[in-house]
Amino acid sequence: MDVSGSPLNNPLKSRKTPLSPTENPSSSEPKVGLFAQHNTLWLIYGLLLAICLTVLLTVDKGNIHLAINRLNSPFADVIFRWITEFGAFPLIAATIVVTLFFRYRIAMTATVATTLASLLTQVGKRLVWPDSPRPKVFFADTDLLHLVDGV
């Protein structure tokens, strides 16, 4: 009984028969997919993706880069200099090694994801878009590009 005097809801007493070793207690519950659980999140993601793709397909690469590059500040220069280092291999490798001691499956998933992302990036740079210059080279003739020292 709880403090009010009513009996506690005991899930073990509510079953008429005990579970057999092969019976799945969740088999009667409906299966809910990832999309159904987070449909608002997926809707927002889809809208943002559509907007970004529209901008990328209709606006020149140089104009997009300059528009984003104009949003700089000394504080952002310091913060993003350090955030850039989060994608460096030594930090990712150290994080995966530490995770190995606690969650092996997550560490293996992170290893596969990092490897695939790195391979796809290199394939894209070298085979798909080999003639696409980096922004520093693309804007070499102008002084419009704000650059951060050490990045």
Secondary structure, 3 states (H helix, E strand, C coil): CCCCCCCCCCHHHHCCCCCCCCCCCCCCCCCCCHHHHCHHHHHHHHHHHHHHHHHHHHCCHHHHHHHHHCCCCHHHHHHHHHHHHCCCHHHHHHHHHHHHCCCHHHHHHHHHHHHHHHHHHHHHHHHHCCCCCCHHHHCCCCCCCCCCCCC
